[in-house]
């Protein structure tokens, strides 16, 4: 039963990470439409970009490693390691599919 949950969680975490990346990339590609064509000459733009970077690192870290860390702390060390491996494998498949889509259809 736990093996099925590990695979399911691995796939869900990988898809959640991919969805977050698509969301942020879509926002960034439309930022000029949202905020206007002129880039403001202030320190706020670098602050906002660094803030987004830090938030994104934390979000992806939670999506990929949150549950495995909790499982590891709860004494489920083999399950935690297996979940990290399954999540990274599923995310690798998502990345390969994304590369295939970009080079095949765009």
FENDAMO-V246237 format. One record per pair of residues at least 6 apart in sequence whose C-alpha atoms are under 6 Angstrom apart, sorted by the first residue. I is the first residue (numbers start at 1). J is the second residue. D is the distance in whole Angstrom. If there is no record, write none. Layout:
I&J&D + I&J&D
This chain:
6&83&5 + 10&83&6 + 10&86&5 + 10&87&4 + 11&90&6 + 13&63&6 + 14&87&6 + 14&90&6 + 14&91&5 + 68&80&4 + 71&80&5 + 72&80&5
